[in-house]
Amino acid sequence: MTNPFYSGWFEYNGKIYKGKHEPMVTQDEFWKVQKMLGEKGRPQPHNHEFAFTGMIRCGECGSMITAQESTRYNKTDSGVRHYVYYRCTKKKRGRKCSQPYILKQKLEKQVSEFLDTIKLDTEFMDLTFQYAQKVNKEEGQNQAIIYGSLHSAKESNQKQMTNLIDMRSKDLITEEEYVERREKLKIEQSIINEKLGDTDHTAKNWLELMEDLYNFCHQVVYWFNNGTLDDKKIILRAIGSNLMLKDKILYFEPRDVFVEVAHGVKTNDWQRVRDSNPRSSITF
């Protein structure tokens, strides 16, 4: 009598699960017998982890969506099958919720279908990145002109600061006038330096961000379908926000940059992707 089946449980792959059959003995009676037979004690509870818990709200009552694992006997092959499904926690007081559960596979399929709309194949990715490099070169030429203008402004500011010090040393202006003009020049100098820093990195950062975006869109379907639970969670957070589940349909607001990528994939129009902001997506 070492089989937990007699107490309403069953073992599968080294884990103990609650069955739906009528137990022949109570759990206490079962474990007393195990102790007498020299068997191991009660198994520790098995903690499950799920990809999308804590991320999605119910579209009917606003409660969080949770997940559960279920096991069922299969009469056809006398085996045990495991199911993971997501459902509303129904924890909003005073609000009834009629939302049904959804199997994990069907929920993940909806995410995967959206990812298919932003997927870039190798040839397509090469073309889009070539376009990005061309745009980056044009932007670089514009940045060079802006950089030259800012550099001239910085030199002018430094000359004015030198002249101001010289004027004060010769008592051509009062201490009050000197301090006032010096503070204005310092503020101007700070603004110029900030703009110079932005100009130095803008084109390079933009190209790197676009390359990261294209690589993400190229690999994301594979990562999602074959990745870990954490991979799936990160990807879903990356592509959208305000996730909601209602009537077994997952709703969310795709981030602008992915809306534009989907448009580019569909129409081959990459101007809008260029004008979008890759920084709006979560760091992968």
Helices and strands as residue ranges (DSSP letters): G 4-7, E 9-12, E 15-18, H 27-36, E 57-58, E 65-74, E 79-88, E 102-103, H 104-117, H 122-169, H 175-226, H 229-239, E 240-246, E 249-254, H 256-267, H 271-275, G 278-280
